[in-house]
Amino acid sequence: MDLLEVFSDSEDLVEFPAGTEIITEGREGSHMYVVMQGEVTITLKNKVLATASSGEIVGEMALINSELRSATVTAKTDCVLALIDQGSFESLLRHVPEFTLHVMNVLASRLETAYEMIDE
């Protein structure tokens, strides 16, 4: 699924300069993002889990389980992100099966990465 195309006309674009902490582990979260331009780093307890770039999502876990943020996301470069609030997220899950599958694939990939880190 090409999230860059889906969100290209979004009115909820937010710019973050390099080094900005976008999402903070342990805090409440009511939205997620699609990286439209640039790169962000995803860390857990100061350990790098992944880098997300254009077309990738971050912050989805807090919307799925209504829990606190599970990781910190920091702008690696100057970046532009499309904000997706809880209502929009739930609407996408209900009405756009490709988006639902995309989110499931992201979660599976991140879980696999976490298992690999545990084995190290």
C-alpha positions as CSV (number, residue, x, y, z in Angstrom):
1,M,0.0,0.0,0.0
2,D,1.4,3.4,-1.0
3,L,0.8,5.5,2.1
4,L,2.6,8.5,0.4
5,E,-0.1,8.5,-2.2
6,V,-3.0,8.0,0.3
7,F,-1.9,10.8,2.5
8,S,-0.5,13.2,-0.2
9,D,-3.4,15.6,0.2
10,S,-3.5,15.4,4.0
11,E,-4.2,18.7,5.7
12,D,-2.5,17.4,8.9
13,L,1.1,17.5,7.9
14,V,3.6,18.4,10.7
15,E,7.2,19.4,10.2
16,F,9.9,18.3,12.6
17,P,13.5,19.4,12.5
18,A,16.3,16.8,12.9
19,G,16.8,15.8,16.6
20,T,13.2,16.5,17.7
21,E,11.6,13.9,19.9
22,I,8.2,13.2,18.2
23,I,6.9,10.5,20.4
24,T,8.1,9.7,23.9
25,E,8.1,6.2,25.4
26,G,5.8,5.9,28.4
27,R,3.6,8.8,27.5
28,E,-0.1,8.7,26.4
29,G,-0.7,8.7,22.7
30,S,-3.8,9.7,20.7
31,H,-2.4,9.7,17.2
32,M,0.1,8.1,14.9
33,Y,2.1,9.3,11.9
34,V,2.9,8.4,8.3
35,V,6.5,9.6,7.4
36,M,6.0,11.7,4.3
37,Q,9.6,13.0,4.0
38,G,12.8,12.3,5.9
39,E,13.7,9.6,8.4
40,V,12.9,8.9,12.1
41,T,14.6,6.6,14.6
42,I,12.5,4.3,16.8
43,T,14.2,3.5,20.2
44,L,13.2,1.6,23.3
45,K,15.1,2.2,26.5
46,N,17.7,4.1,24.4
47,K,18.3,1.2,22.1
48,V,17.7,1.7,18.4
49,L,14.9,-0.7,17.2
50,A,14.4,0.6,13.6
51,T,14.5,3.6,11.3
52,A,11.4,4.6,9.5
53,S,11.5,6.6,6.2
54,S,9.0,7.9,3.7
55,G,5.9,5.8,3.4
56,E,6.3,4.1,6.8
57,I,4.1,4.4,9.9
58,V,5.0,5.1,13.5
59,G,3.0,5.4,16.7
60,E,0.3,2.9,15.8
61,M,0.7,0.8,18.9
62,A,-0.8,3.3,21.3
63,L,-3.9,3.6,19.0
64,I,-4.4,-0.2,18.9
65,N,-4.2,-1.0,22.6
66,S,-4.9,2.4,24.2
67,E,-1.7,2.0,26.2
68,L,1.2,4.3,26.8
69,R,3.7,4.8,24.0
70,S,5.9,1.7,23.7
71,A,8.9,3.5,22.2
72,T,10.4,6.9,21.4
73,V,10.5,8.3,17.9
74,T,13.0,11.0,17.1
75,A,13.5,12.9,13.8
76,K,16.8,11.6,12.3
77,T,16.6,14.2,9.6
78,D,14.3,17.1,9.0
79,C,11.0,15.5,8.2
80,V,7.3,15.9,7.4
81,L,4.8,13.6,9.0
82,A,1.1,13.1,8.3
83,L,-0.8,13.0,11.6
84,I,-3.6,10.3,12.0
85,D,-5.9,10.7,15.0
86,Q,-7.7,7.9,16.7
87,G,-11.0,8.4,14.8
88,S,-9.3,8.5,11.4
89,F,-7.2,5.4,12.3
90,E,-10.3,3.4,13.3
91,S,-12.1,4.6,10.1
92,L,-9.2,3.4,8.0
93,L,-9.1,0.0,9.7
94,R,-12.8,-0.4,9.1
95,H,-13.1,0.8,5.5
96,V,-9.6,0.2,3.9
97,P,-8.6,-3.4,4.2
98,E,-5.3,-2.7,2.6
99,F,-4.4,-0.3,5.4
100,T,-5.4,-2.9,8.0
101,L,-3.1,-5.5,6.4
102,H,-0.4,-2.9,6.2
103,V,-0.6,-2.2,9.9
104,M,-0.6,-5.9,10.7
105,N,2.5,-6.4,8.6
106,V,4.3,-3.6,10.4
107,L,3.4,-5.0,13.8
108,A,4.6,-8.5,12.8
109,S,7.9,-7.1,11.5
110,R,8.4,-5.1,14.7
111,L,7.6,-8.1,16.8
112,E,10.1,-10.1,14.9
113,T,12.8,-7.4,15.4
114,A,12.0,-7.4,19.2
115,Y,12.4,-11.2,19.3
116,E,15.8,-11.0,17.6
117,M,16.9,-8.4,20.1
118,I,15.9,-10.6,23.0
119,D,18.0,-13.5,21.5
120,E,21.1,-11.3,21.3
